């Protein structure tokens, strides 16, 4: 962990006031960095312990409070604070003043809208409601209410999922087959509800979800020199995989085509498979709980009620991360089977084909030695879950969802996800010991030859072979 101190969270009491019990004040707090260098680039992640006290209301209670130790406070509140990155260059690269609205909208608008539709369609039993969102305690962009851009006092507070038993996987090791199927099952529901809402209640979809799914060019903050350097690195990396010059040329050409489409904000063809995408679904943006099955959100659960999502007096933004420095080894079965999953970091949500989330997740985060031969099986498993949810949500024309139409969607969309995949593989498989501390990170880090090693080139080669075999490089 870095030796530099974590940034202060000023006026924490003001931020938490709407959610604290009446008469309760913040006494003090402690904070420490939550993630190691390399586990997140676009935000500062802190583990925060908040100690509170209840105001005394009568002389006897005041005397008792006076007699107690300064450290004798009520049960501490364990939170995760997300703040803007310390690097000025990363502030520009990650466009936090644009993408902040997207992440905040998930908690303010989108989740209540999704839950409302589920309940109207008969969901509500234990484990039926979508439960991949963590609880948020408050957010702001600044201490100055007149400021619209995220400054050093911008912060978002979430429950500490680690203390609730959730862990982040090792990004370099990835998920095994069982874990991957568990994620795909949850992802199918995440995709299904917005699709159903778009057809069943188009006006509510526009007002509650679609307006926040505007497509952006995530590379718009990069300089022309950085973009050229990035493309040169991609070409060198492809050659180093040993795939052969003809395949290397086709892959590089397709990456360039993908990047141009991204810069031009070209969306996928609007079909029944278009929905809200997470758009950054890799290992570090998921936390899994293992062991006994965790209950899903239920009616009356304040963590998932619409009232909960009105707690924000103002807003904040941060960028990709994992929410704990602990990792669960792929082979560690002592904790049992996966039972609950949380997605985090929704700053890149957009409206496009769900194929993008699926192929991106499979190629960046699934460590299956048979991935090449089993890719179709993973897609078919996901489709089975999706079709089941669409039927459960009473989609008006369930016959639109066929395995044949889904395969056509895959072949139409997957080719244009290659740039996103390749650009993230360097991040996912970066050597941990090669990452400097938080104060020394800049964009040049991504182009350093010492950042990656053999497992990166193997994964890149597998990805290119998949794309070649499927005819996605034409």
PyMOL commands that set and color helices and strands:
alter all, ss='L'
color gray80, all
select helices_A, chain A and resi 12-19+59-67+88-93+96-120+177-200+202-208+210-212+224-240+245-263+283-285+302-304+306-310+355-365+371-392+398-400+403-428+432-434+438-440+443-447+449-451+454-469
alter helices_A, ss='H'
color red, helices_A
select strands_A, chain A and resi 24-33+43-54+77-84+136-140+155-159+166-169+274-277+286-290+327-328+338-343+350-353
alter strands_A, ss='S'
color yellow, strands_A
deselect
rebuild
show_as cartoon
